[in-house]
Amino acid sequence: MLRLHPDTPPHVVAFEIDGSVTAPDMDDLYAAVEKTMDGKGPVHLYGEIHGIGGLTLEAVGANVKRGLGLLPKLGRVARYAVVSDRSWIRTLAELEGAFVPGLEVRTYPVAEREDALAWASEPADA
C-alpha cells in the first residue's frame, strides 16, 4: 500500500509505503510529483518505507512508463528524505543520491521521521 500525505508544503510530495504497491498507487504518486513539478522551484520528496511486499506486474509497468516520462524533469527533484528502519532501503536510497545528479538524499530511522519531514519541508530555495 502506498499512501500520500496531503498536509505538506506545496513543494513537497510525502508518501508512505507498507506492503505491496499497485499500478494505481504508482499513478497516484507520479501524479502528485508531476503536479508539484508544475510549480516554480525544486521539488522535495519524503518517503517513509516500512516494508515493500513487492510491486505488482502492473505497477512495474506503470513505474517504467511514468518514470521515463519524468526523466527530462529529473533535475527538478532536489531533496529526498527516506525514512526506514530497514538498512537495505536506506543503502539503496543513498546509492540513488550518488547516481542522480543534483539530488540530495538523506536517510533517517523511523524514530527521526519528524527531523526528516522538517528537512524535506525546508524552503525549496534553501
Phi, psi and omega per residue, in radians:
M1 nan 2.355 3.051
L2 -2.050 2.266 -3.124
R3 -2.213 2.275 3.079
L4 -1.533 2.525 3.081
H5 -1.805 1.952 -3.039
P6 -1.367 -0.370 -3.021
D7 -1.581 1.184 3.121
T8 -2.325 2.864 3.066
P9 -1.015 2.761 -3.047
P10 -1.096 -0.325 -3.140
H11 -1.675 0.111 -3.070
V12 -2.027 2.329 2.958
V13 -1.944 2.032 -3.128
A14 -2.009 2.360 -3.132
F15 -2.533 2.847 3.111
E16 -2.325 2.359 3.102
I17 -2.081 2.295 3.042
D18 -2.622 1.712 3.137
G19 1.856 -2.695 -3.090
S20 -1.258 2.593 3.121
V21 -2.034 2.257 -3.085
T22 -1.808 2.968 3.092
A23 -1.033 -0.787 3.081
P24 -1.058 -0.604 3.070
D25 -1.051 -0.840 -3.122
M26 -1.110 -0.696 3.110
D27 -1.051 -0.762 3.134
D28 -1.100 -0.744 -3.136
L29 -1.131 -0.854 -3.136
Y30 -1.118 -0.643 3.097
A31 -1.090 -0.713 3.111
A32 -1.130 -0.743 3.123
V33 -1.133 -0.795 -3.138
E34 -1.081 -0.734 3.123
K35 -1.088 -0.736 3.136
T36 -1.165 -0.611 3.117
M37 -1.194 -0.312 3.098
D38 -1.214 -0.342 3.099
G39 -1.374 3.107 3.105
K40 -1.556 2.621 3.069
G41 1.534 3.071 -3.101
P42 -1.291 2.808 3.113
V43 -1.862 2.468 3.059
H44 -2.038 2.483 3.125
L45 -2.003 2.555 3.009
Y46 -2.273 2.074 3.112
G47 -2.196 2.091 3.069
E48 -1.806 2.012 -3.004
I49 -2.097 1.906 -3.124
H50 -1.516 -0.684 3.127
G51 -3.035 2.589 3.128
I52 -2.026 1.930 3.125
G53 -1.408 -0.131 3.117
G54 2.239 2.852 3.041
L55 -1.824 2.336 3.042
T56 -1.185 2.809 3.138
L57 -1.011 -0.693 3.096
E58 -1.109 -0.664 -3.140
A59 -1.156 -0.657 3.090
V60 -1.069 -0.798 3.112
G61 -1.081 -0.769 3.117
A62 -1.106 -0.686 -3.141
N63 -1.116 -0.821 -3.132
V64 -1.110 -0.847 -3.098
K65 -1.065 -0.890 -3.106
R66 -1.237 -0.647 3.141
G67 -1.084 -0.754 3.118
L68 -1.117 -0.629 3.108
G69 -1.160 -0.453 -3.128
L70 -1.582 -0.146 -3.094
L71 -0.899 -0.763 3.139
P72 -1.106 -0.378 -3.117
K73 -1.759 0.111 -3.042
L74 -0.951 -0.639 -3.139
G75 -1.136 -0.220 3.122
R76 -1.326 -0.344 3.113
V77 -1.546 1.957 -3.032
A78 -1.724 -0.594 -3.078
R79 -2.337 2.549 3.072
Y80 -2.494 1.921 3.065
A81 -1.634 2.084 -3.132
V82 -1.927 2.154 -3.104
V83 -1.999 2.105 3.120
S84 -2.892 2.597 3.017
D85 -1.610 -0.005 3.115
R86 -1.632 2.028 -3.055
S87 -1.094 -0.585 -3.117
W88 -1.175 -0.560 3.089
I89 -1.206 -0.752 3.112
R90 -1.122 -0.686 3.119
T91 -1.112 -0.779 3.104
L92 -1.070 -0.693 3.130
A93 -1.126 -0.723 3.118
E94 -1.124 -0.659 3.071
L95 -1.114 -0.719 3.101
E96 -1.016 -0.775 3.129
G97 -1.104 -0.584 3.139
A98 -1.254 -0.492 -3.056
F99 -1.730 -0.285 -3.111
V100 -1.765 1.938 -3.117
P101 -1.030 2.335 3.077
G102 1.426 -0.059 -3.137
L103 -1.699 2.115 3.069
E104 -1.727 2.101 -3.133
V105 -1.975 2.309 2.993
R106 -2.202 2.444 3.138
T107 -1.988 2.596 -3.066
Y108 -2.473 2.561 2.955
P109 -1.281 2.826 -3.099
V110 -1.002 -0.592 -3.136
A111 -1.076 -0.324 -3.127
E112 -1.911 0.451 -3.097
R113 -1.034 -0.612 3.140
E114 -1.131 -0.704 3.093
D115 -1.113 -0.709 3.136
A116 -1.107 -0.789 -3.141
L117 -1.172 -0.646 3.094
A118 -1.094 -0.744 3.128
W119 -1.139 -0.772 3.134
A120 -1.157 -0.499 -3.071
S121 -1.533 -0.108 3.104
E122 -0.951 2.678 -3.119
P123 -0.897 2.498 -3.042
A124 -1.078 -0.379 3.137
D125 -1.664 0.091 -3.120
A126 -1.330 nan nan
